[in-house]
Amino acid sequence: MLSKPFGKFASVALVTMMSSAVVLSACSSDNNGAAGSSASPGASASAAPKKEKVDGGEITTAYLGDPQGFIRFWATTTTSTEVIDLVFSTLYKFNEKQEIVPDLAVDQPTFSEDKKTMTIKLRTDAKWSDGQPVTADDVVFTYSIPINNDYTGPRKSTFSRMEKIEKVDASTVKITFKEPHAGYIDMMIYNILPQHILKDVAIKDMDKSEFFKKPIGSGPYKLTEWKASQYLTFTRNDNYYGGKPAIEKVTAKIVPDANAMMAQLQTGEINVVSVPADNLAAIEQFAKTSGKIKLQKDIPSTSYSFVGWNLTNPLFQDKKVRQALTTAIDRKGLVDGVAEGMGKVVNSQTAPSYWTFTDNVPKFDYNEAKAKQMLAEAGWKDTDGDGVLDKDGKKFEFEMQVNQGNKVREKAVTVIQQQLKKVGINVIPRVVESSAFTKNFQKKDFVSIYYAWSISGDPNPHGIWHSSEIESGLNTVSYKNPEVDKLIDEDLSTFDKAKRKEILNKVDALIAEDQPYTFLYSPTVVMAYPSNLEGFNPQRDSLKEVQKWYFTK
């Protein structure tokens, strides 16, 4: 599973991820949406006048913070994943069903009988934006990076079962695994890098190289300018194998406040953006009266928001305390009152839209009296009458970080602060600038943190929950459960889908019991697009498949 911190993985993207693609979601709202049209389902296509396709035009979107660079082996936010996908091609892409579909590959991979070798055929018409051909040598060069001892980035676990990659011929590569690897699809979506540009750059220095911010890619667009904390501009790549995109230019503005984004949507400074729950009513009215934008609403997401508890902190090392914290938080109230009903409460680490989802897990529904009782049983009592619980001379108080500019999350943290105060816990909210916030999460520099994962790809959650991911992966709350480790490893060697669902449902139940996160909700999403924009897939959010978009007149 690939995970990104939702800022959009998220690919977050921390867009790594679990064993699948997970991305941290910091830079976008909890209601990031999918592309689509607001036309009513009953409208007749034949009744609509034919629209003339326009060659050219500009898409302008916005993110709360800068991307982390243009090599996905080091990039972990959704913002990073989205801009990387503009500039680069990959062996495969994920479709809306989380299946891999060929990009630089020409078909699905083929496996040996023992499932330990995988062969991939490559298309022969792809070129880098500098005109050089994309070859098997580039693929071998790229996939040799994460298995090299000098690579210490956050995606290492995704490739831990890969032994080597070899060139079979100019358009064929073969990957050998140490053991059968059912989660292989999470390896398939990393941007292929140009060997002729990067061959002399040491792997340990690659994330600090000039290429990291001035890339040469083979995707539909080229990066033309990046002014840190201001904007990135992209122009279409005439060498793109899929043909020159209709949209001439894409601009991604850095706007560190969601309300400011919505203001710019209404002034026309932004024309494609997700709409947060607290701005939806105003934007719906604007769409209706102006006719300038259309909205795609109620798109289910593969993301979920959570409060992460740093388990190295003594406050959170007792499982009963973590269960009590969840019991003290009215998660359905957050959905209804903060997210304007745009979400579904989740009780474990699998988003409801995933094929492995189960709700048959331990649940800790909101109950203030029960939460107080659980905390008392764990030894936390207000012995001095100041309204704050204490134990062994220590007050139950801590800081909760949230990323700046995401007003829905800032409001949610305030609500959580008020609810925990009722059971004798003092929470100090800390709003942190988006880039620093992501770094704090990855460096484990937090006591508690309000964050989100945007999940894609294989459902195995190795990257977030396996104990081997504590040191340099995305298990930043330092969660350890030997049974969870065992089940995660077993799943990665299991190719039978029904058996995998059974195994991963057990993982969900164990994690729900342990409550290393307080799992909050999976949002539904809303996207705003120009009224004269066509060609987008109503199941895809943000800039996915932008090369298929076009304006009409």
Long-range contacts (C-beta under 8 A, 24 or more apart in sequence): 1-183, 1-186, 1-455, 1-456, 1-457, 1-458, 1-459, 1-460, 1-461, 1-462, 1-463, 1-464, 2-158, 2-186, 2-189, 2-455, 2-456, 2-457, 2-458, 2-463, 3-453, 3-454, 3-455, 3-463, 3-464, 3-474, 4-76, 4-77, 4-78, 4-80, 4-81, 4-453, 4-454, 4-456, 5-76, 5-77, 5-78, 5-438, 5-441, 5-451, 5-452, 5-453, 5-454, 6-30, 6-32, 6-78, 6-303, 6-305, 6-451, 6-452, 6-453, 6-454, 7-63, 7-64, 7-65, 7-77, 7-78, 7-79, 7-403, 7-434, 7-438, 8-32, 8-63, 8-77, 8-78, 8-79, 8-81, 8-82, 8-454, 8-541, 8-542, 9-76, 9-77, 9-78, 9-81, 9-303, 9-453, 9-454, 9-455, 9-456, 10-76, 10-77, 10-78, 10-81, 10-303, 10-452, 10-453, 10-454, 10-455, 10-456, 11-72, 11-76, 11-78, 11-80, 11-81, 11-189, 11-454, 11-456, 12-76, 12-77, 12-78, 12-80, 12-81, 12-453, 12-454, 13-75, 13-76, 13-77, 13-78, 13-79, 13-80, 13-81, 13-82, 13-454, 13-456, 14-76, 14-77, 14-154, 14-438, 14-441, 14-442, 14-453, 14-474, 15-72, 15-75, 15-76, 15-77, 15-78, 15-80, 15-81, 15-82, 15-454, 15-456, 16-76, 16-154, 16-155, 16-157, 16-158, 16-463, 16-473, 16-474, 17-158, 17-186, 17-453, 17-455, 17-456, 17-457, 17-463, 17-464, 17-474, 18-455, 18-459, 18-460, 18-461, 18-462, 18-463, 18-464, 18-465, 18-474, 19-157, 19-158, 19-183, 19-186, 19-458, 19-460, 19-461, 19-462, 19-463, 19-466, 19-488, 19-492, 20-183, 20-185, 20-186, 20-455, 20-456, 20-457, 20-458, 20-459, 20-460, 20-461, 20-462, 20-463, 21-94, 21-186, 21-189, 21-455, 21-456, 21-457, 21-458, 22-453, 22-454, 22-455, 22-456, 22-461, 22-463, 22-464, 22-474, 23-76, 23-77, 23-78, 23-81, 23-453, 23-454, 23-455, 23-456, 24-76, 24-77, 24-78, 24-438, 24-441, 24-442, 24-451, 24-452, 24-453, 24-454, 24-474, 25-77, 25-78, 25-303, 25-305, 25-451, 25-452, 25-453, 25-454, 26-64, 26-65, 26-77, 26-78, 26-403, 26-406, 26-434, 26-437, 26-438, 26-441, 26-451, 26-452, 27-63, 27-64, 27-65, 27-77, 27-78, 27-79, 27-403, 27-434, 28-63, 28-64, 28-78, 28-79, 28-274, 28-406, 28-542, 29-258, 29-274, 29-275, 29-276, 29-277, 29-406, 29-408, 29-409, 30-276, 30-277, 30-303, 30-305, 30-339, 30-343, 30-406, 30-408, 30-409, 30-452, 30-523, 31-274, 31-275, 31-276, 31-277, 31-280, 31-339, 31-342, 31-343, 31-408, 31-523, 31-524, 31-525, 31-526, 32-78, 32-274, 32-301, 32-303, 32-454, 32-523, 32-525, 32-527, 32-541, 32-542, 33-274, 33-275, 33-296, 33-297, 33-299, 33-525, 33-526, 33-527, 33-528, 33-541, 33-542, 34-296, 34-299, 34-301, 34-525, 34-527, 34-537, 34-538, 34-539, 34-540, 34-541, 34-542, 35-296, 35-527, 35-529, 35-536, 35-537, 35-538, 35-539, 35-540, 35-541, 35-542, 35-544, 35-545, 36-296, 36-299, 36-527, 36-529, 36-536, 36-537, 36-538, 36-539, 37-294, 37-296, 37-529, 37-536, 37-538, 38-287, 38-294, 38-295, 38-296, 38-297, 39-294, 51-532, 51-534, 51-552, 51-553, 52-552, 52-553, 53-246, 53-534, 53-550, 53-551, 53-552, 54-246, 54-550, 54-551, 54-552, 54-553, 55-246, 55-248, 55-550, 56-246, 56-247, 56-248, 56-551, 57-246, 57-247, 57-248, 57-249, 57-550, 57-551, 58-247, 58-248, 58-249, 58-250, 58-251, 59-247, 59-249, 59-250, 59-251, 59-271, 59-272, 59-543, 59-546, 59-549, 60-250, 60-251, 60-252, 60-253, 60-269, 60-270, 60-271, 60-272, 61-250, 61-251, 61-252, 61-253, 61-270, 61-271, 61-272, 61-273, 61-542, 61-543, 62-252, 62-253, 62-254, 62-255, 62-261, 62-264, 62-270, 62-273, 63-252, 63-253, 63-254, 63-255, 64-254, 64-255, 64-256, 64-257, 64-258, 64-403, 64-404, 64-405, 64-406, 64-434, 65-254, 65-256, 65-403, 65-433, 65-434, 65-435, 65-438, 66-228, 66-229, 66-254, 66-435, 67-232, 68-438, 69-207, 69-212, 69-213, 70-191, 70-211, 70-212, 70-213, 70-215, 70-217, 70-223, 71-191, 71-193, 71-206, 71-207, 71-211, 71-212, 71-215, 72-155, 72-190, 72-191, 73-145, 73-146, 73-151, 73-153, 73-155, 73-190, 73-206, 73-207, 74-153, 74-154, 74-155, 74-206, 74-207, 74-212, 76-154, 76-438, 76-442, 76-474, 77-438, 78-454, 82-542, 82-543, 82-544, 83-223, 83-232, 83-234, 83-252, 84-191, 85-191, 85-219, 85-543, 85-544, 86-219, 86-220, 86-221, 86-223, 86-234, 86-250, 86-543, 86-546, 87-191, 87-215, 87-217, 87-219, 87-221, 87-222, 87-223, 87-234, 88-191, 88-192, 88-193, 88-215, 88-217, 88-218, 88-219, 89-126, 89-134, 89-191, 89-192, 89-217, 89-218, 89-219, 89-241, 90-188, 90-189, 90-190, 90-191, 90-192, 91-120, 91-122, 91-139, 91-188, 91-189, 91-190, 91-192, 92-185, 92-188, 92-189, 93-189, 94-185, 94-189, 94-456, 94-457, 96-537, 96-539, 96-540, 98-302, 98-354, 98-355, 98-456, 98-457, 98-458, 100-185, 100-188, 100-189, 104-134, 104-139, 104-192, 104-218, 105-188, 109-184, 109-188, 114-180, 115-177, 115-180, 115-181, 115-495, 116-176, 116-177, 116-178, 116-179, 116-180, 117-174, 117-175, 117-176, 117-177, 118-174, 118-175, 118-177, 118-184, 119-168, 119-172, 119-173, 119-174, 119-175, 120-172, 120-173, 120-174, 120-175, 121-171, 121-172, 122-171, 122-172, 122-173, 123-171, 123-241, 124-170, 124-171, 125-241, 126-218, 126-241, 127-218, 127-239, 127-241, 128-194, 128-196, 128-197, 128-216, 128-217, 128-218, 128-239, 129-216, 129-217, 129-218, 129-222, 129-237, 129-239, 130-194, 130-216, 131-239, 132-194, 132-196, 134-192, 134-194, 134-218, 135-170, 135-171, 136-167, 136-168, 136-169, 136-170, 136-171, 136-172, 136-173, 137-167, 137-195, 138-192, 138-193, 138-194, 138-195, 139-165, 139-167, 139-173, 139-192, 140-165, 140-166, 140-167, 140-173, 141-193, 141-195, 141-198, 141-199, 142-190, 142-191, 142-192, 142-193, 143-173, 143-175, 143-187, 143-190, 145-193, 145-203, 145-206, 146-190, 148-203, 150-202, 150-203, 150-204, 151-203, 151-204, 152-204, 152-472, 153-207, 153-472, 154-442, 154-463, 154-472, 154-473, 154-474, 155-190, 156-472, 156-473, 157-462, 157-463, 157-466, 157-468, 157-469, 157-473, 158-186, 158-187, 158-463, 159-187, 161-492, 162-187, 179-493, 180-493, 180-495, 181-492, 181-493, 182-458, 182-460, 182-491, 182-492, 182-493, 182-494, 182-495, 182-500, 183-458, 183-460, 183-462, 183-491, 183-492, 184-458, 185-457, 185-458, 186-457, 186-458, 186-460, 189-456, 189-457, 191-217, 191-219, 192-218, 194-218, 220-245, 220-546, 220-547, 221-245, 221-250, 221-546, 221-547, 228-254, 229-254, 230-254, 240-547, 242-547, 245-546, 245-547, 245-548, 245-549, 246-535, 246-549, 246-550, 246-551, 247-546, 247-547, 247-549, 247-550, 247-551, 250-543, 250-546, 255-405, 256-404, 256-405, 256-433, 256-434, 257-404, 257-405, 257-407, 258-405, 258-406, 258-407, 258-408, 259-407, 260-405, 265-293, 265-528, 266-290, 268-292, 271-528, 271-529, 271-530, 271-533, 272-527, 272-528, 272-529, 272-530, 272-533, 272-542, 272-543, 273-527, 273-528, 274-525, 274-526, 274-527, 274-528, 274-541, 274-542, 275-526, 275-527, 275-528, 276-406, 276-407, 276-408, 277-338, 277-339, 277-340, 277-341, 277-342, 277-408, 277-523, 278-338, 278-340, 278-407, 278-408, 278-411, 280-340, 280-342, 280-526, 281-340, 283-526, 283-528, 287-528, 291-531, 292-530, 292-531, 293-528, 293-529, 293-530, 293-531, 294-528, 294-529, 294-530, 294-531, 294-533, 295-526, 295-527, 295-528, 295-529, 296-526, 296-527, 296-529, 296-538, 297-524, 297-526, 298-342, 298-524, 298-526, 299-524, 299-525, 299-526, 299-527, 299-538, 299-539, 299-541, 300-352, 300-353, 300-522, 300-524, 300-525, 301-351, 301-353, 301-454, 301-522, 301-523, 301-524, 301-525, 301-541, 302-351, 302-353, 302-354, 302-454, 302-455, 302-456, 302-522, 303-351, 303-452, 303-453, 303-454, 303-455, 303-522, 303-523, 304-346, 304-349, 304-351, 304-452, 304-453, 304-455, 304-519, 304-520, 304-521, 304-522, 304-523, 305-409, 305-412, 305-450, 305-451, 305-452, 305-520, 305-521, 305-522, 305-523, 306-450, 306-451, 306-452, 306-453, 306-517, 306-518, 306-519, 306-520, 307-400, 307-416, 307-448, 307-449, 307-450, 307-451, 307-517, 307-518, 307-520, 308-441, 308-446, 308-448, 308-449, 308-451, 308-476, 308-477, 308-516, 308-517, 309-448, 309-477, 309-515, 309-516, 309-517, 309-518, 310-444, 310-446, 310-447, 310-448, 310-449, 310-476, 310-477, 310-478, 311-477, 311-478, 311-479, 311-480, 311-516, 312-444, 312-478, 313-398, 313-447, 314-394, 315-396, 315-398, 315-447, 316-448, 318-378, 319-513, 319-514, 319-515, 320-374, 320-377, 320-378, 321-374, 321-375, 321-378, 321-380, 322-514, 322-515, 322-516, 322-518, 323-364, 323-374, 323-515, 324-371, 324-374, 324-375, 324-378, 324-423, 325-371, 325-420, 325-425, 325-515, 325-518, 326-364, 326-515, 326-518, 326-519, 327-364, 327-365, 327-366, 327-367, 327-370, 327-371, 327-374, 328-366, 328-368, 328-371, 328-372, 328-419, 328-420, 328-422, 328-423, 328-425, 329-366, 329-416, 329-419, 329-420, 329-518, 329-520, 330-366, 330-415, 330-419, 331-366, 331-518, 331-520, 331-521, 332-366, 333-366, 333-415, 334-412, 334-415, 334-416, 334-520, 334-521, 335-521, 337-415, 338-408, 338-411, 338-412, 338-415, 339-408, 339-412, 339-521, 339-523, 342-523, 342-524, 342-525, 342-526, 343-521, 343-522, 343-523, 343-524, 344-521, 344-522, 344-524, 345-520, 345-521, 346-519, 346-520, 346-521, 346-522, 347-512, 347-519, 348-508, 348-509, 348-511, 348-512, 348-519, 349-461, 349-464, 349-465, 349-507, 349-508, 349-511, 349-517, 349-519, 350-455, 350-459, 350-461, 350-504, 350-508, 351-455, 351-522, 352-522, 353-522, 354-455, 354-459, 355-459, 355-497, 355-501, 356-459, 356-500, 356-501, 356-504, 356-505, 356-508, 358-505, 358-508, 358-509, 360-505, 360-509, 361-508, 361-509, 361-512, 361-513, 362-509, 362-512, 362-513, 363-512, 364-515, 368-419, 368-422, 368-423, 371-423, 372-423, 372-424, 375-423, 375-424, 375-425, 380-424, 382-424, 387-421, 387-424, 388-424, 388-425, 388-426, 389-423, 389-424, 389-425, 395-426, 396-424, 396-425, 396-426, 397-425, 397-426, 397-427, 397-428, 398-426, 398-427, 398-428, 398-447, 398-448, 399-427, 399-428, 399-429, 399-430, 399-446, 399-447, 399-448, 400-427, 400-428, 400-429, 400-430, 400-447, 400-448, 400-449, 400-450, 401-430, 401-431, 401-432, 401-437, 401-440, 401-446, 401-448, 401-449, 401-450, 402-429, 402-430, 402-431, 402-432, 402-437, 402-449, 402-450, 403-431, 403-432, 403-433, 403-434, 403-437, 403-438, 403-451, 404-431, 404-432, 404-433, 404-434, 404-437, 405-434, 409-450, 412-450, 412-520, 413-450, 416-450, 441-476, 442-474, 442-476, 444-476, 444-477, 444-478, 459-500, 459-504, 460-488, 460-491, 460-492, 460-504, 461-488, 461-504, 461-507, 462-488, 462-492, 465-507, 465-511, 465-516, 477-516, 477-517, 479-511, 479-514, 479-516, 481-510, 481-511, 481-514, 483-510, 484-510, 484-511
